[in-house]
């Protein structure tokens, strides 16, 4: 059933025991909690009272400063800590990790869209109020995003790339079909001008971000993860076209050569970052390139991949990249590179995105840095100046956990309250 904003507001009021006439008087919402996380400062501020007007945070103060709570629609989150709605910069909403891997290659676009609708809801309920979807067939996730924006369905804010751009036979092409089927993924483009045309085509059909597949990958057939696929000229063409049209562009890049070529071309973010040497990390730092390393999903793939039909060759590639990727992550954190939260959800189940926070801390980040990667850093990557903080003037994307995530980052795996754009979706 489609849940409209008016329905959500009414449901929230009923849940709080307020009448419709009371609601008419209560134009603003007051959220009280034990504390909130100031992600910019990397610390927890005790005694939180946050006022939300429509979809915007208008005041942050102490509870004692509120003279009359009857003036507000009150949301009492005593015992909890408020956190800005977190962001995942690498998801694939139209896929499910527990599907049979090879059978799912034949899912129709309508079937993929239904999955995307389901997974968008799961992702929001996990506290991820903004995501970047880095590749889906048939503009299925773009349609899902538009449905969310129209109020037809429930989900996070979505930046969607449409079709990931690949060379013929590359990581983002269709290499599993038999040759006589002449199957080609819709994002395939060979040569700089063809790449430019594919960027334009994605934007024509609603993409608000762009992705290229610069190297081979783990979950493709016949590609080597460390090998560069798009040429330097093709990468540069994609970056120039995307930037000319005001788009943020990501590069799937495991191999060192592809990582360096993408950074030189001016890419905004590198995805996976498996085989980075010191030079590549320093290049990213100098260029201001964001790094997005999906370091949680290895355990899921190695534990469940074979049972879910992932071919042995692909599992062996995961084994090849897993330790290298985590070593690269640790070295990049130590060097001070810009990092964002990117999980590659769909390789593991949607809704479990928060489990990556603990891995980020295990492999070198402080809890504050992990939260910053999923908030202020991700907002900066997307060039959004009003997302990623609980701060006056920012959009009201607020979640809550039981306790202080700066002290215990694993709390981010169990989000108990979700507000996006001033609307409560989970309480």
MARPATI-910254 format. One line per 5 residues: number of its first residue (from 0); their letters; for each residue x, y, z of N, C-alpha, C. Coordinates in steps of 0.02 Angstrom, whole numbers. Layout:
NUM> a> X/Y/Z/X/Y/Z/X/Y/Z ~ ...;
This chain:
0> xxxxx> 42/-60/0/0/0/0/44/62/0 ~ 29/109/-42/66/172/-42/51/211/21 ~ 103/237/52/94/275/114/111/348/99 ~ 63/391/100/74/461/85/95/498/148 ~ 124/558/139/149/595/196/92/612/245;
5> xxxxx> 33/629/219/-22/646/263/-41/586/306 ~ -40/527/275/-56/466/312/-5/453/367 ~ 58/464/350/111/453/399/104/501/458 ~ 89/564/443/80/612/497/22/592/542 ~ -33/571/511/-92/551/550/-76/490/593;
10> xxxxx> -40/442/563/-22/382/600/23/399/660 ~ 69/444/650/113/464/704/73/497/760 ~ 27/541/743/-13/576/793/-55/526/833 ~ -85/478/799/-125/428/833/-82/387/880 ~ -21/370/857/24/331/898/45/368/961;
15> xxxxx> 46/435/958/64/475/1016/3/496/1057 ~ -55/473/1036/-116/487/1073/-141/558/1063 ~ -127/589/1007/-148/658/994/-206/658/945 ~ -251/705/955/-308/711/910/-291/753/850 ~ -333/752/800/-322/791/740/-324/866/756;
20> xxxxx> -369/886/803/-372/956/821/-309/979/856 ~ -281/935/897/-216/950/928/-163/958/876 ~ -165/915/825/-115/917/772/-117/983/736 ~ -176/1011/727/-183/1073/690/-147/1130/727 ~ -146/1125/794/-114/1177/833/-38/1167/836;
25> xxxxx> -16/1105/831/55/1089/838/89/1092/771 ~ 114/1150/754/145/1158/688/216/1131/686 ~ 249/1129/743/318/1106/746/322/1041/787 ~ 374/1003/774/387/941/810/446/952/857 ~ 439/928/918/494/930/966/517/859/981;
30> xxxxx> 581/847/969/611/782/985/657/791/1045 ~ 644/753/1098/689/755/1155/723/687/1162 ~ 787/689/1180/827/628/1187/883/640/1236 ~ 915/586/1257/971/593/1304/1029/632/1275 ~ 1038/626/1208/1097/658/1177/1088/658/1102;
35> xxxxx> 1132/695/1069/1137/690/996/1210/691/977 ~ 1225/662/918/1294/659/894/1306/719/849 ~ 1355/760/869/1380/814/826/1435/783/784 ~ 1418/762/723/1466/724/683/1524/767/660 ~ 1512/831/651/1567/875/629/1621/879/682;
40> xxxxx> 1601/881/745/1649/883/800/1670/813/823 ~ 1633/763/802/1649/695/821/1637/680/894 ~ 1584/710/922/1570/696/993/1495/698/1005 ~ 1477/670/1063/1407/666/1083/1390/724/1130 ~ 1335/758/1117/1312/814/1157/1253/791/1200;
45> xxxxx> 1261/797/1264/1209/773/1310/1149/820/1311 ~ 1091/791/1326/1028/828/1336/1007/864/1273 ~ 969/829/1231/952/855/1165/878/873/1161 ~ 864/932/1135/796/952/1116/801/982/1046 ~ 770/949/999/775/969/928/705/987/903;
50> xxxxx> 699/1046/875/635/1069/848/638/1063/772 ~ 586/1032/744/580/1022/672/519/1059/647 ~ 528/1102/598/473/1136/566/468/1111/494 ~ 411/1080/479/402/1047/414/458/996/403 ~ 504/1010/357/557/961/344/626/986/365;
55> xxxxx> 628/1037/407/692/1069/423/702/1072/498 ~ 765/1062/519/784/1072/588/791/1148/600 ~ 751/1174/645/752/1247/655/785/1268/721 ~ 790/1222/769/822/1241/832/848/1179/868 ~ 908/1185/897/937/1133/939/954/1166/1006;
60> xxxxx> 927/1138/1060/937/1169/1125/936/1116/1179 ~ 933/1137/1242/926/1092/1299/852/1084/1317 ~ 836/1028/1346/766/1015/1363/738/1067/1411 ~ 779/1091/1457/756/1140/1506/737/1207/1474 ~ 763/1219/1413/749/1282/1379/680/1282/1346;
65> xxxxx> 648/1224/1342/581/1220/1313/530/1235/1368 ~ 496/1291/1363/452/1314/1417/386/1276/1418 ~ 361/1258/1360/295/1225/1358/295/1173/1302 ~ 300/1110/1321/302/1057/1270/234/1050/1236 ~ 181/1077/1265/115/1072/1234/111/1112/1169;
70> xxxxx> 160/1155/1158/161/1194/1096/184/1152/1036 ~ 206/1091/1049/237/1050/997/204/981/993 ~ 214/950/936/203/879/930/265/846/960 ~ 258/815/1018/315/790/1057/332/718/1038 ~ 396/707/1024/422/639/1015/474/629/1069;
75> xxxxx> 458/587/1117/501/576/1175/545/514/1162 ~ 608/527/1152/657/473/1140/706/469/1198 ~ 680/475/1258/722/469/1318/758/402/1318 ~ 821/403/1337/862/343/1337/897/330/1271 ~ 884/373/1222/914/362/1156/960/420/1136;
80> xxxxx> 1002/407/1087/1046/457/1058/1025/470/986 ~ 1019/534/969/1001/553/901/1065/555/858 ~ 1057/531/796/1112/530/748/1084/557/682 ~ 1123/594/643/1097/613/577/1080/550/536 ~ 1028/554/495/1015/499/450/1077/481/411;
85> xxxxx> 1096/417/411/1159/398/380/1150/383/305 ~ 1207/383/270/1206/378/197/1251/322/174 ~ 1228/284/125/1267/231/95/1279/249/22 ~ 1342/259/3/1359/284/-63/1369/229/-115 ~ 1353/166/-97/1360/113/-146/1311/56/-130;
90> xxxxx> 1253/59/-162/1204/6/-156/1179/-14/-225 ~ 1146/-72/-227/1112/-95/-288/1043/-120/-265 ~ 994/-76/-264/929/-92/-235/891/-145/-274 ~ 905/-154/-337/865/-200/-378/888/-272/-373 ~ 939/-286/-332/964/-354/-324/958/-378/-253;
95> xxxxx> 953/-445/-244/949/-475/-178/1005/-526/-169 ~ 1040/-523/-113/1097/-567/-101/1076/-640/-96 ~ 1015/-654/-72/995/-723/-61/960/-754/-122 ~ 957/-717/-177/933/-747/-240/985/-795/-267 ~ 963/-842/-308/1011/-882/-345/1046/-836/-395;
100> xxxxx> 1112/-833/-390/1150/-783/-427/1139/-786/-502 ~ 1144/-845/-532/1138/-851/-604/1065/-844/-627 ~ 1018/-870/-588/948/-863/-607/927/-790/-607 ~ 953/-752/-560/934/-681/-554/958/-640/-613 ~ 1007/-665/-652/1030/-629/-711/974/-621/-762;
105> xxxxx> 922/-664/-757/867/-662/-805/804/-628/-778 ~ 810/-595/-721/752/-558/-694/730/-504/-744 ~ 665/-498/-753/639/-444/-795/647/-377/-761 ~ 640/-324/-799/645/-257/-770/589/-245/-719 ~ 526/-265/-734/474/-258/-683/490/-296/-618;
110> xxxxx> 519/-356/-626/537/-394/-566/591/-359/-526 ~ 640/-331/-561/694/-295/-527/667/-232/-492 ~ 618/-200/-523/589/-140/-494/552/-157/-429 ~ 516/-213/-429/481/-235/-368/532/-247/-312 ~ 587/-278/-329/640/-289/-279/667/-223/-253;
115> xxxxx> 676/-176/-299/703/-111/-278/656/-75/-230 ~ 591/-80/-243/542/-49/-198/547/-81/-128 ~ 550/-147/-126/556/-183/-62/620/-163/-26 ~ 675/-162/-62/740/-149/-31/750/-76/-11 ~ 717/-31/-47/719/39/-27/687/47/42;
120> xxxxx> 632/13/53/598/16/118/643/-13/173 ~ 673/-70/160/718/-101/209/776/-55/227 ~ 802/-22/176/860/21/186/843/81/229 ~ 785/111/216/763/167/257/751/146/329 ~ 720/89/339/706/66/407/770/50/446;
125> xxxxx> 824/39/410/889/27/442/924/92/460 ~ 893/149/445/920/214/463/958/249/408 ~ 960/220/348/995/251/292/945/293/253 ~ 948/358/264/899/404/236/920/429/167 ~ 982/416/147/1007/435/81/1053/379/55;
130> xxxxx> 1044/361/-9/1088/311/-39/1106/333/-110 ~ 1161/305/-135/1178/312/-206/1177/243/-237 ~ 1132/232/-285/1127/167/-318/1172/169/-379 ~ 1221/122/-380/1273/125/-431/1265/72/-486 ~ 1204/64/-509/1194/22/-567/1134/-24/-561;
135> xxxxx> 1087/-17/-608/1028/-59/-610/1002/-60/-681 ~ 974/-115/-701/950/-123/-770/884/-85/-780 ~ 875/-61/-841/810/-35/-862/785/25/-824 ~ 829/62/-792/808/121/-753/759/103/-698 ~ 764/42/-673/718/18/-621/725/58/-557;
140> xxxxx> 786/76/-537/795/113/-475/778/187/-484 ~ 787/212/-544/765/281/-558/689/285/-550 ~ 653/235/-574/580/233/-565/562/228/-491 ~ 600/188/-455/589/181/-382/600/248/-348 ~ 654/282/-365/668/348/-336/611/397/-350;
145> xxxxx> 587/396/-411/533/442/-430/469/426/-392 ~ 457/362/-380/399/342/-340/404/365/-268 ~ 465/362/-240/476/387/-172/464/462/-169 ~ 493/497/-218/486/570/-218/413/592/-227 ~ 374/551/-262/303/567/-273/260/548/-213;
150> xxxxx> 288/512/-165/249/491/-107/210/427/-118 ~ 223/391/-173/188/329/-187/214/271/-145 ~ 278/271/-130/310/217/-93/359/248/-43 ~ 386/206/0/429/229/54/501/207/41 ~ 547/254/50/618/237/41/662/297/54;
155> xxxxx> 727/289/48/774/344/60/777/392/1 ~ 812/447/10/833/487/-48/880/445/-89 ~ 872/449/-155/913/407/-199/947/449/-252 ~ 1013/441/-256/1050/462/-315/1061/398/-356 ~ 1037/397/-418/1039/336/-458/1075/349/-524;
160> xxxxx> 1118/302/-544/1159/311/-604/1127/283/-667 ~ 1072/245/-658/1046/210/-717/1091/151/-733 ~ 1118/149/-794/1162/94/-814/1235/112/-802 ~ 1271/69/-768/1343/79/-761/1376/71/-829 ~ 1425/114/-844/1455/116/-910/1515/70/-913;
165> xxxxx> 1517/27/-963/1568/-25/-969/1591/-32/-1041 ~ 1650/-59/-1050/1672/-80/-1117/1639/-147/-1134 ~ 1640/-165/-1197/1616/-231/-1218/1655/-286/-1182 ~ 1619/-330/-1150/1651/-385/-1113/1679/-365/-1046 ~ 1666/-303/-1025/1692/-279/-961/1649/-300/-903;
170> xxxxx> 1668/-275/-844/1635/-296/-782/1561/-282/-783 ~ 1538/-230/-813/1467/-212/-811/1430/-231/-875 ~ 1461/-272/-917/1426/-300/-975/1392/-365/-954 ~ 1350/-392/-998/1318/-457/-987/1362/-511/-1017 ~ 1402/-543/-975/1449/-594/-999/1426/-665/-982;
175> xxxxx> 1368/-672/-951/1344/-738/-931/1301/-771/-985 ~ 1273/-731/-1030/1230/-760/-1083/1272/-794/-1136 ~ 1243/-842/-1170/1277/-878/-1223/1293/-831/-1282 ~ 1348/-843/-1318/1368/-798/-1372/1313/-788/-1425 ~ 1277/-841/-1440/1227/-835/-1494/1168/-790/-1475;
180> xxxxx> 1163/-772/-1412/1110/-726/-1392/1129/-653/-1405 ~ 1192/-641/-1417/1216/-573/-1432/1192/-524/-1379 ~ 1196/-544/-1316/1172/-502/-1261/1224/-449/-1244 ~ 1202/-389/-1240/1245/-333/-1221/1210/-290/-1169 ~ 1244/-276/-1114/1214/-233/-1063/1202/-163/-1091;
185> xxxxx> 1152/-129/-1064/1132/-65/-1092/1182/-9/-1077 ~ 1230/-22/-1034/1280/29/-1019/1344/23/-1058 ~ 1347/-23/-1105/1409/-35/-1142/1422/21/-1192 ~ 1485/45/-1193/1506/96/-1240/1580/88/-1253 ~ 1600/90/-1316/1670/83/-1335/1693/146/-1371;
190> xxxxx> 1745/177/-1345/1771/238/-1374/1746/300/-1337 ~ 1787/353/-1335/1769/413/-1296/1702/443/-1314 ~ 1687/448/-1378/1623/480/-1397/1564/436/-1380 ~ 1572/371/-1386/1518/326/-1366/1506/329/-1291 ~ 1560/337/-1253/1554/344/-1180/1517/409/-1164;
195> xxxxx> 1535/464/-1197/1499/527/-1186/1424/518/-1202 ~ 1410/484/-1256/1340/474/-1275/1302/434/-1223 ~ 1336/385/-1192/1304/343/-1142/1291/383/-1078 ~ 1336/427/-1060/1324/472/-1004/1262/514/-1018 ~ 1259/542/-1078/1202/585/-1096/1136/544/-1095;
200> xxxxx> 1140/483/-1119/1080/440/-1121/1054/426/-1050 ~ 1100/410/-1004/1079/398/-935/1046/460/-906 ~ 1075/518/-918/1047/580/-891/978/593/-924 ~ 973/580/-989/910/589/-1024/853/552/-990 ~ 867/492/-965/815/451/-935/814/454/-859;
205> xxxxx> 845/507/-831/833/522/-760/891/511/-713 ~ 949/489/-737/1004/479/-690/1024/546/-658 ~ 1038/544/-593/1064/603/-559/1134/590/-530 ~ 1166/539/-556/1237/523/-542/1260/477/-598 ~ 1325/468/-605/1353/427/-659/1404/379/-629;
210> xxxxx> 1410/319/-659/1460/271/-639/1492/238/-700 ~ 1558/230/-696/1594/191/-747/1626/130/-713 ~ 1637/79/-753/1672/19/-729/1742/20/-760 ~ 1790/46/-722/1857/58/-749/1900/-4/-750 ~ 1883/-54/-707/1923/-115/-704/1877/-176/-702;
215> xxxxx> 1907/-234/-704/1869/-295/-694/1839/-298/-624 ~ 1797/-349/-612/1763/-352/-548/1755/-423/-524 ~ 1730/-430/-463/1722/-495/-430/1663/-533/-460 ~ 1606/-500/-467/1544/-535/-485/1528/-532/-560 ~ 1580/-531/-600/1570/-535/-673/1607/-595/-700;
220> xxxxx> 1590/-615/-760/1621/-674/-791/1676/-651/-839 ~ 1734/-683/-832/1787/-672/-881/1826/-608/-872 ~ 1820/-575/-815/1859/-514/-804/1908/-526/-747 ~ 1964/-493/-750/2014/-496/-697/2008/-432/-656 ~ 2003/-440/-590/1986/-383/-548/2038/-327/-551;
225> xxxxx> 2101/-345/-562/2153/-294/-561/2166/-260/-627 ~ 2133/-281/-680/2149/-258/-747/2105/-197/-766 ~ 2138/-145/-791/2101/-87/-815/2064/-105/-880 ~ 2002/-81/-887/1961/-97/-945/1946/-35/-987 ~ 1914/15/-959/1906/77/-996/1975/109/-1006;
230> xxxxx> 1988/135/-1065/2051/169/-1077/2054/235/-1041 ~ 2113/264/-1035/2120/330/-1004/2076/381/-1039 ~ 2074/378/-1106/2034/426/-1144/1959/417/-1132 ~ 1937/354/-1125/1867/342/-1112/1847/365/-1042 ~ 1890/353/-994/1876/376/-925/1871/452/-924;
235> xxxxx> 1919/485/-957/1919/559/-958/1856/586/-992 ~ 1834/553/-1045/1774/575/-1080/1713/570/-1034 ~ 1708/515/-997/1652/507/-951/1652/560/-897 ~ 1710/572/-868/1716/622/-814/1698/691/-840 ~ 1726/709/-897/1713/776/-925/1640/786/-940;
240> xxxxx> 1608/736/-970/1537/742/-987/1494/746/-925 ~ 1509/703/-876/1470/704/-814/1476/771/-779 ~ 1537/796/-772/1548/860/-738/1517/918/-776 ~ 1521/915/-842/1491/968/-881/1416/973/-869 ~ 1385/915/-854/1313/914/-841/1296/915/-766;
245> xxxxx> 1346/931/-726/1334/940/-655/1325/876/-615 ~ 1351/821/-640/1342/756/-607/1405/735/-569 ~ 1394/703/-511/1448/669/-475/1458/601/-508 ~ 1522/582/-519/1536/520/-555/1581/474/-513 ~ 1563/410/-512/1600/359/-475/1634/311/-524;
250> xxxxx> 1690/282/-502/1725/232/-542/1732/168/-502 ~ 1700/114/-526/1715/47/-501/1788/33/-521 ~ 1831/24/-471/1902/13/-486/1935/-27/-431 ~ 1950/-89/-446/1989/-131/-399/2064/-122/-411 ~ 2085/-121/-474/2156/-123/-491/2190/-56/-486;
255> xxxxx> 2255/-59/-471/2294/2/-460/2294/47/-521 ~ 2303/19/-580/2305/59/-641/2240/96/-654 ~ 2184/61/-646/2119/92/-656/2104/145/-604 ~ 2126/133/-543/2117/182/-489/2155/246/-507 ~ 2218/240/-526/2259/298/-541/2233/335/-603;
260> xxxxx> 2213/298/-654/2186/330/-714/2123/369/-699 ~ 2081/342/-655/2019/376/-637/2032/439/-596 ~ 2079/435/-550/2097/494/-511/2125/549/-556 ~ 2170/530/-602/2199/579/-648/2145/613/-690 ~ 2093/575/-707/2039/602/-749/1993/648/-710;
265> xxxxx> 1997/649/-644/1955/693/-604/1893/660/-576 ~ 1894/594/-569/1836/557/-543/1820/582/-473 ~ 1757/579/-453/1737/603/-387/1746/550/-332 ~ 1733/486/-349/1742/434/-299/1767/370/-333 ~ 1809/334/-296/1833/268/-317/1796/217/-276;
270> xxxxx> 1766/167/-308/1729/114/-275/1771/51/-270 ~ 1772/21/-212/1807/-42/-196/1880/-30/-176 ~ 1920/2/-219/1988/24/-199/2032/-33/-176 ~ 2026/-92/-206/2058/-151/-177/2133/-149/-178 ~ 2163/-133/-236/2236/-137/-242/2265/-67/-248;
275> xxxxx> 2266/-32/-192/2294/35/-191/2365/33/-161 ~ 2412/64/-196/2478/73/-167/2482/143/-137 ~ 2539/159/-107/2547/224/-74/2538/281/-123 ~ 2562/271/-185/2556/324/-235/2483/338/-250 ~ 2442/285/-258/2371/294/-273/2336/331/-216;
280> xxxxx> 2352/313/-154/2321/346/-97/2340/420/-95 ~ 2403/434/-106/2425/504/-107/2394/543/-164 ~ 2385/510/-222/2351/543/-278/2280/561/-258 ~ 2245/515/-224/2177/529/-204/2174/587/-154 ~ 2222/588/-109/2224/643/-60/2235/709/-95;
285> xxxxx> 2284/711/-140/2300/773/-175/2242/798/-218 ~ 2206/751/-248/2151/769/-293/2085/781/-256 ~ 2082/762/-193/2019/767/-156/1969/714/-175 ~ 1993/658/-202/1950/603/-224/1926/564/-163 ~ 1862/548/-161/1834/508/-107/1843/434/-121;
290> xxxxx> 1857/396/-68/1866/324/-73/1808/289/-38 ~ 1780/239/-72/1722/202/-47/1739/127/-48 ~ 1752/99/11/1776/30/16/1724/-14/51 ~ 1698/-63/16/1646/-107/43/1678/-166/79 ~ 1698/-154/142/1738/-204/177/1698/-251/222;
295> xxxxx> 1632/-247/220/1592/-293/260/1573/-356/222 ~ 1558/-350/158/1522/-404/124/1563/-466/110 ~ 1628/-464/121/1670/-524/110/1645/-584/149 ~ 1629/-574/213/1607/-630/255/1544/-662/227 ~ 1497/-620/204/1434/-646/177/1447/-686/114;
300> xxxxx> 1487/-659/69/1500/-694/6/1534/-761/17 ~ 1584/-762/60/1621/-824/72/1579/-875/110 ~ 1533/-852/152/1491/-897/191/1431/-924/152 ~ 1401/-882/111/1337/-900/80/1338/-899/4 ~ 1392/-873/-26/1392/-865/-98/1382/-930/-136;
305> xxxxx> 1417/-982/-118/1411/-1046/-154/1341/-1074/-149 ~ 1310/-1070/-90/1242/-1095/-81/1192/-1055/-122 ~ 1208/-992/-136/1164/-950/-176/1181/-950/-250 ~ 1222/-998/-270/1235/-1007/-341/1290/-964/-370 ~ 1330/-931/-329/1386/-892/-355/1439/-940/-379;
310> xxxxx> 1461/-935/-441/1510/-982/-468/1576/-980/-429 ~ 1611/-1036/-430/1674/-1042/-393/1725/-989/-416 ~ 1726/-974/-480/1774/-925/-506/1763/-857/-473 ~ 1701/-839/-461/1686/-774/-430/1704/-775/-356 ~ 1691/-830/-323/1709/-835/-252/1785/-832/-244;
315> xxxxx> 1821/-862/-290/1894/-859/-288/1919/-787/-298 ~ 1884/-749/-340/1903/-679/-348/1890/-639/-284 ~ 1837/-656/-249/1824/-622/-185/1880/-636/-135 ~ 1903/-698/-135/1959/-715/-91/2021/-676/-111 ~ 2029/-664/-175/2087/-628/-199/2088/-555/-177;
320> xxxxx> 2029/-523/-175/2027/-452/-160/2016/-436/-86 ~ 1988/-482/-47/1964/-464/20/2018/-437/65 ~ 2073/-473/72/2126/-449/117/2159/-386/88 ~ 2170/-385/23/2201/-326/-8/2157/-264/2 ~ 2092/-273/-5/2046/-216/2/2048/-188/73;
325> xxxxx> 2049/-232/122/2051/-209/191/2118/-178/209 ~ 2171/-204/181/2237/-173/191/2238/-103/160 ~ 2209/-97/101/2205/-31/68/2164/17/109 ~ 2108/-7/136/2066/34/179/2105/60/239 ~ 2139/15/272/2177/34/332/2231/87/315;
330> xxxxx> 2266/76/260/2319/123/239/2290/191/220 ~ 2232/191/187/2201/254/167/2178/294/227 ~ 2148/260/276/2127/293/338/2187/324/373 ~ 2240/285/379/2300/308/414/2331/369/379 ~ 2326/370/313/2356/425/274/2312/487/275;
335> xxxxx> 2250/481/296/2205/539/299/2166/551/235 ~ 2154/499/195/2114/507/133/2041/520/151 ~ 2006/552/104/1934/563/113/1897/497/101 ~ 1856/477/150/1822/413/146/1747/423/153 ~ 1709/385/114/1636/384/123/1615/312/138;
340> xxxxx> 1553/306/161/1524/241/177/1494/212/113 ~ 1519/155/91/1492/120/33/1493/46/45 ~ 1435/14/45/1431/-56/67/1424/-107/12 ~ 1402/-86/-48/1386/-133/-102/1328/-178/-84 ~ 1279/-151/-47/1220/-190/-28/1187/-218/-90;
345> xxxxx> 1168/-280/-85/1144/-327/-136/1193/-384/-140 ~ 1257/-371/-127/1305/-425/-119/1292/-458/-52 ~ 1267/-420/-4/1240/-448/58/1170/-417/68 ~ 1130/-441/114/1060/-421/117/1050/-346/133 ~ 1005/-315/96/985/-246/111/956/-243/181;
350> xxxxx> 968/-187/213/946/-179/282/1000/-195/333 ~ 1051/-232/311/1108/-247/354/1166/-198/342 ~ 1152/-144/308/1205/-95/292/1245/-74/353 ~ 1210/-65/409/1242/-40/470/1296/-85/498 ~ 1297/-148/477/1348/-194/502/1418/-174/479;
355> xxxxx> 1421/-134/426/1488/-114/402/1522/-65/450 ~ 1484/-28/490/1516/20/536/1568/-14/580 ~ 1551/-72/607/1599/-106/651/1661/-128/614 ~ 1653/-149/551/1711/-168/511/1756/-108/498 ~ 1726/-51/486/1766/9/474/1809/26/535;
360> xxxxx> 1781/16/594/1819/28/655/1872/-26/665 ~ 1854/-88/651/1903/-142/657/1964/-130/613 ~ 1953/-101/555/2008/-92/507/2034/-20/505 ~ 2029/15/562/2069/75/567/2034/140/585 ~ 1969/145/576/1934/207/592/1915/210/665;
365> xxxxx> 1908/271/691/1874/280/754/1799/278/740 ~ 1757/266/792/1685/270/781/1663/337/752 ~ 1694/391/774/1676/457/748/1692/462/674 ~ 1749/436/653/1768/437/582/1719/395/540 ~ 1698/338/567/1651/296/530/1585/332/520;
370> xxxxx> 1561/367/573/1499/405/567/1508/464/519 ~ 1566/496/520/1578/551/474/1578/528/402 ~ 1605/467/390/1605/440/322/1534/433/296 ~ 1488/415/341/1418/402/320/1373/463/327 ~ 1402/521/345/1362/581/353/1393/640/316;
375> xxxxx> 1437/677/350/1463/739/320/1506/726/258 ~ 1543/671/257/1584/656/198/1541/637/139 ~ 1491/595/151/1446/574/97/1406/634/71 ~ 1385/677/116/1349/737/94/1394/782/51 ~ 1458/787/71/1505/828/32/1516/797/-37;
380> xxxxx> 1522/731/-41/1530/697/-106/1471/713/-151 ~ 1411/711/-124/1351/725/-164/1338/800/-173 ~ 1381/841/-143/1375/914/-148/1309/939/-118 ~ 1290/909/-61/1229/928/-26/1247/964/38 ~ 1233/1028/41/1254/1068/98/1204/1068/155;
385> xxxxx> 1147/1034/146/1096/1033/199/1079/963/223 ~ 1124/916/212/1116/847/235/1177/827/276 ~ 1167/776/320/1223/745/353/1239/769/422 ~ 1199/816/449/1211/840/517/1144/854/551 ~ 1143/848/616/1089/875/657/1110/946/673;
390> xxxxx> 1085/992/632/1109/1061/635/1053/1106/611 ~ 1047/1164/641/995/1211/622/1002/1230/548 ~ 946/1228/513/945/1243/442/953/1183/397 ~ 970/1125/426/978/1064/387/911/1027/382 ~ 906/984/330/846/943/323/841/895/381;
395> xxxxx> 779/881/402/767/841/462/770/766/446 ~ 831/742/435/845/670/430/877/651/496 ~ 840/618/539/863/603/607/845/531/624 ~ 893/494/651/881/426/674/902/422/747 ~ 886/367/780/903/359/851/924/288/866;
400> xxxxx> 971/282/912/994/216/935/994/215/1012 ~ 996/156/1040/994/148/1113/1065/150/1140 ~ 1088/210/1158/1156/217/1184/1196/265/1141 ~ 1262/267/1154/1306/314/1121/1349/279/1069 ~ 1337/291/1004/1376/256/952/1449/278/950;
405> xxxxx> 1465/335/978/1535/355/982/1573/309/1030 ~ 1537/282/1078/1567/234/1125/1561/162/1100 ~ 1507/148/1064/1494/80/1041/1463/83/971 ~ 1505/79/920/1481/88/851/1433/34/829 ~ 1435/-24/861/1390/-78/840/1317/-61/852;
410> xxxxx> 1303/-9/892/1234/13/901/1201/34/836 ~ 1242/52/787/1216/74/722/1183/17/684 ~ 1189/-43/709/1157/-101/676/1083/-107/696 ~ 1062/-70/747/994/-75/772/965/-6/782 ~ 941/23/729/911/90/731/837/83/750;
415> xxxxx> 816/121/801/748/112/827/701/168/807 ~ 727/222/779/685/279/758/713/307/693 ~ 669/322/646/690/350/582/643/407/562 ~ 673/465/553/638/522/523/676/542/460 ~ 640/549/406/670/575/344/629/633/319;
420> xxxxx> 663/689/308/628/747/281/572/770/327 ~ 581/762/392/532/784/440/475/736/452 ~ 473/680/417/420/631/424/447/569/461 ~ 410/546/511/430/487/549/407/424/512 ~ 455/381/499/440/317/465/448/257/510;
425> xx> 484/266/566/494/209/611/498/236/682 ~ 457/210/727/460/230/797/435/171/839;
